[in-house]
Amino acid sequence: MSNQDNTTLSDDELLRYARQVLLEGWDIEAQLRLKSSRIVMIGAGGLGCPASETLVRAGIGSVQLIDDDVIEMSNLQRQTLFLPKDIGQSKAITAAAMLERINPLVKITGTQVRLNEDNAYALLDIASKKPDLLLDCTDNFATRDMINRLSVRYQIPLLSASAIAMQGQLALFEPQRHSGCYYCVFGSVTQNADTDERTCATSGVLASTTAIMGNLQANAALQYLGLTKNPLTNKLLLWDGSRMQQRLMGYRQDPNCPVCALH
């Protein structure tokens, strides 16, 4: 049962998060900011599993998982919240149940549905309290493009990760700061038609790639929500597991971007 009082930490929370609160640069106030945060994660697979587990263990306040897919045998190689007995079950609902067992102090919901522009307003609960952060944990360009448009439309920060083979990418877009969006960096679905065909199902992915990128995504989310700091401002992180290399590439808002320039 989650603790709904976001103004204090209970004794159980103080004990559970003690090592985190002791961290230099992270204190009680940071933990309370994290506890007060609500995130929506689109995709409960290879990226969503490690990212959500780390955030739930760290004490995020509320997590909503959205995914219309079901668990398959091939998912078990990297989707760490699932067991063989879960095959055929909803990813979002099964992941939410496992996360509740991991940390019952966090509010967690799983929704088995495909997010689209028609149902987004209701699913994201924009009318009540829109999320503090969207986490894109999907595996195709068209869906990422749609999520980016929702991020800009509703002015919700977007933390987008991708993982394929032994490579990954990560960026944290803040539409409210007019610093650029996913479209500014990657262009349109048509321009990326070839890339859109490369998914884990068609190209393969090493188990460690999704684990690393999911946890890098969680790391950025913790800093953003707990410390109000974007460690990736106007930067795209590129990770290459085959070479054990990581680098940052800068970007700027495209003044002619059809998605974010008018906002």
N, C-alpha and C positions, 0 to 999 in steps of 0.2 A: 504494500500500500504506500503510495507516494506521499511525501510531506508537502502540503500545499502552502505552508507559510514560507514565503520567499524572503522574509526580512531577517530571519535568523537561521542558524544551523543547529539541528538537533544534536543530542549527544551521540547518536548513532552516526550521523553525518560527520561530526568532528573526528570521530574515531576512524571512520572509513576513509576519509580524505586527508588524514593527518600528514602523510608524506608529501602530498601535493601542496598543502598549505604552508609547510615548512620550506618549500622551494623559494629561493631568492627571486624576487620579482613577482611572486604569486602569494597573495595573502587571503585573509578572510573575505575582504571586499571582492576580490577576484572570484572567489568561490561562490559568493552570493550572486554576483552578476551571472555566472555560469548557471546557477540554480534557477535564476529568473528567466533564462533564455528558452525560447521555443524554436526548434528547427523542424523542417520538413525535408525528408530524404526521399528522392525519387530514384528507385532502384534498390532492391534488397539482395543483390547478388554478390559478385566477386569483390566489388568496391564497397558496397553498402554494408556487408557483414563486418569487416574489420573496422570501418569508420564508425559505425553505430556502436559496436561493442566498446571501443576505446572511449567514445564520448559518454556512454552510459556508465562505464566504470569510473570515469572522471567526475561524474556528478552533474551532467547536463540536466536542465529542469524538465523538458518535455520533448519527446521525439515522436514524429509521425512518419511511418514508413508507407510508401505508396509503390505498389508493384502488382501487375496483373498476372505475372508468370507463376508457374508451379515448379516444384523442385524435381530435377532429373538426376539420374545416376552420375552423369558427367559433371554436374555442379559440385559434387562432394569433394573434388580435387582441390578446390580453392574457396568455396563458400562455407566459411568456418562455423556458422551458426546452425548448420544442418547435419543430420545423422541419416544413415540408410533407412531407418524406419519412417523418415519424413517424406520419402519420394512420393510424388503425386499430390502433395499438400501445397497450399499457398505459401509462397516465399514470404510475403509481407506479414501474414498472420503467424506463421511458424517462427520467423525471426523475432517478432514482437514478444511472443510467449517465452522464447529463450532469454531475451534481454530482461524481461521481468524477473526471471529466476536469477539472473546475474546480479541485478540491482533493483530490489523492490521499492527503493526510495525514489525512483524516477518514474514519471508518467510516460507510458509508451502505448502507442496505438498502431495497429497494422491495418491497412486498407487494400483489399484486393481489387484494384481497378486500374485502368490505364488513364493516366493524367492527359487531358487535352485542353484546348483553349475554351471549350464550352463548359467543362465541369470544374475548371481551376478555381474560379471565384469561391465556389462552395467548398471544395476540398481543402483549399488553403486557409479557409475561414477568414477571408479578408475583411468581412463586415464586422467581425468580433475583435480579433487581434491577429493581424497578419504576422507571419513568422519573422523571427529575427534574422534567419539565414536559410536559404535554400541550398541543399547539397545535391548536385547532379552526379549520380552514380550509375548512369545508364551507359549503354555500349554502342550507340549509333548516332551519327551526326544529325539526322533529322529530328530526333527527340531532343538532343542538346540544343538545337536551334530553337525549337518550340519553348523549351524551358527558359532560354535566354530572353525570348520575347515576353514571357510572363514576368520575368525578373524586372525588366525595364518598365513594362506596363504598370506593375504594382509597386515599383520602387523597392524591391526586396534584394538585398545583397545575394550574390550567387557564387558559391564555391564549386567549381566544376573540375572534375577529375576524369582521366581516361587511362586505360591500361590495356595493352595488347602485346602479345609475344613477350618481349623482355624490355618494353619501353613504356613510359608513362608521361602524362602532362598534367599540370595543375595550375589553376588561376583563380583568383578571388576578385570578382567584379563588384563594384559599388556604384550602381546607377545613380544614386543620390548625389554622388560627387562628380558626375559627368566626366569620368576618367576612361570611358571606353567600355565595350561589352564583348561578348563572345564573337559576335558578328564582325566587329572591328578587327579581330585577330584572325579569324578563320574564314570569313566570307560566307557565301550562301550555300544552301544545300546543293544547288546545281553545280557550283564550282567545286564542290567536294564529293561529287558522286562516286568517284573511285574509292575515296577514303571511307565513305559510308558503307561500302560493301565489306570492309575489313572489320569483322567482329570476332569475338572470342570463338564463336561457333565455326567461323570459316577460316580463321587464321591461327587459332591456338593461342594459349597464354600460359606462361609459367606460373605456378602457384604463388611463388614469392612476389611476382610483379603486382598482383592485386593486393596482397598483404601490405607491401611497402607503400603503394600509392594510396590505399585506403587509410593507412595510418599517417601519411603525410597530409592527407586531407583533414583528418581529425586534428592533427597538430595545428594546422592553420585555423581551424574552427575554434579550438580552445583559446588561441591567442586573440582571435577576433572577438569572441564573446566574453571571455574572462578579463582580458587586458585592454579591450577596445583598440586593438592594434592589428593592422593589416600587414602581415609580413611579406605580402606579394603585391604591394601597390604598383600598378602598371608593369607587372613582371609576369612572364609565363615560365614556370619551372619545367624543365625538360630532364627526365631521368632515363638513363640508358643502363640497364642491368647487365648487358653483355660486356660492357666496358667498365662497369662500376663507376660511371661518371654522372655528374649532375651539373647543370648550368642554368642560368637565368637569362631570358631574352626579354628586352624591354618592348613595350608597345605604347601607343597613344590612341586617344579617341580619334576615329575617322570623322572629320567634320561633315562628310557626306553620307555617313552611315544611315541607312534607311530604318534602322531599328532604334538607335539611341540618340541620334543627333537632334531630333526634334524635341526630345525630353530634356 
